[in-house]
Amino acid sequence: MNGYTTIRRGCFCFAAWFGLLAAARAQMGEDVLFGGVPLENAIVGRAWALRLRAETQLTADDDEVVEEDVRYAQFPSQMFSSEARLFLEDRSSARARYAMWHNEQDLDAREWSFRVRLPLSVVDVYATSLDEADYLTLRFRRREGGTPDGENVPREYWYAGYDKSFHESLYLSLQYRLMTERGETLGHQLAEYASWMLPSERIVLGQQAAVSSDQDNELGPWYVRVFGTAWLVEELTSLRLQAQHYDTRAALTYQEYVAHLYQRLGGRTFVRLGCRYYTDSDDFSSQAWGLKIQEYFSPAVAGHVGYRAYAHSDDTTFDTFYAGIELLL
């Protein structure tokens, strides 16, 4: 009996366990392996696997501030996003994304992105871990609309990244981004990400930071983010805490604090409880609370629904509802 057959026989419990594991590890670019191949390939039982995702989101606003208040000019009242990702047995992958935002103040926007991730060394497909694996990532993103001037000039973002795992506990990533418009350079960004899993595998600590410059090489927006994730109850409950400081370099800085509690219910159902607190240098603050339920109908089919409630310091409130589906072919 091969590893593919084994994983398919115990698929319900394993797929559900994997969902919480991914949340608990909180790694940005790593793929989870099973039997020496990406999990998606193990589930479908062949050298390639295609994962399809789609999500829609609707925000309700009784006070009509989204329609009239300039501070919410770019707030999306409706969103749709989709993704297709191809996994290969040698751990390379390709991904395409499309998203659209509908806005009540006629600032609709659309975005396309494409990404490929390639191993830079010969990978042993029979290895059981990501030990010492390193990858090259190339990505392109194009955004249209969403600007107050109404010109609707497309903006392109070009990325090149490198990431590496060390002994299953340390993960590092470096990424460069070039931003262009009408063929002219608008700015650059350099970002890094690091996470470390403690030997007990119950705690992951990490940080992420980025700094950018404009076309005149002047300092642009920058941010620093730190996070920690821990199992509270092994394979059942995990907690993620995150804090971020962002400087827009346009007379505005803000801080954001996020907490997520992940809970597995049975073998197929997950619940995520979340809260977020935001405050900025303009004396504006907001809080958000959320609930997400994800159900694995089979190892290859999952769906989710969610709700978020927002309360702002200017006495405005929003309610956001979203739902999505995921298929593995």
Beta strands, then each sheet from edge to edge (+ up, - down):
strand 1: 33-34
strand 2: 37-38
strand 3: 48-60
strand 4: 78-88
strand 5: 93-102
strand 6: 109-119
strand 7: 134-145
strand 8: 155-166
strand 9: 170-181
strand 10: 184-197
strand 11: 203-214
strand 12: 219-233
strand 13: 237-247
strand 14: 253-265
strand 15: 269-280
strand 16: 285-298
strand 17: 301-312
strand 18: 317-328
sheet 1: 1+ 2-
sheet 2: 3+ 4- 5+ 6- 7+ 8- 9+ 10- 11+ 12- 13+ 14- 15+ 16- 17+ 18- 3+
end
